[in-house]
Amino acid sequence: MRKLTKSSDQKMIAGVCGGIAEYFGIEVTWVRLIWAVISLFAGSGIILYILAAIIMPKEEGWE
C-alpha cells in the first residue's frame, strides 16, 4: 500500500509537492505549477502548503 509522505529526493522547501507527485506518479513540476497557480489566485495555497508540511509524515530514511 502506498503512503503519502514528504519526499526527500524531490525537495525544494519541505518536500510536500515532491511527495504528492511521487504518490500520484506524475512529474513534480506539474504539481509545483498547480500549487503556485492556486496560491496566486486563491491565496489559500500557502496556508494549505504549511498545513501539509506539518501533517504529512516524512519518508522513511529521511534525516
Steps between C-alpha positions, in 0.01 A plus 500: 500500500635839402527766765495876445824634646724801450769430242867510587609480134273763343530751782512878449346635820342221703453222245120527487466544123759229437312261726170569327663450158656170607169380647304568180787406266519835320776750433575720801515811279128471425413475869713804580344697214146415608584586861646836391190586297274411793714715730494798265129498416330344799750608765433190706781297340760636740294407805428156355871445431593588857231267636612220270862550606396461863257211452673282237748251649858489382614228263673211678876543510474879474723694738 
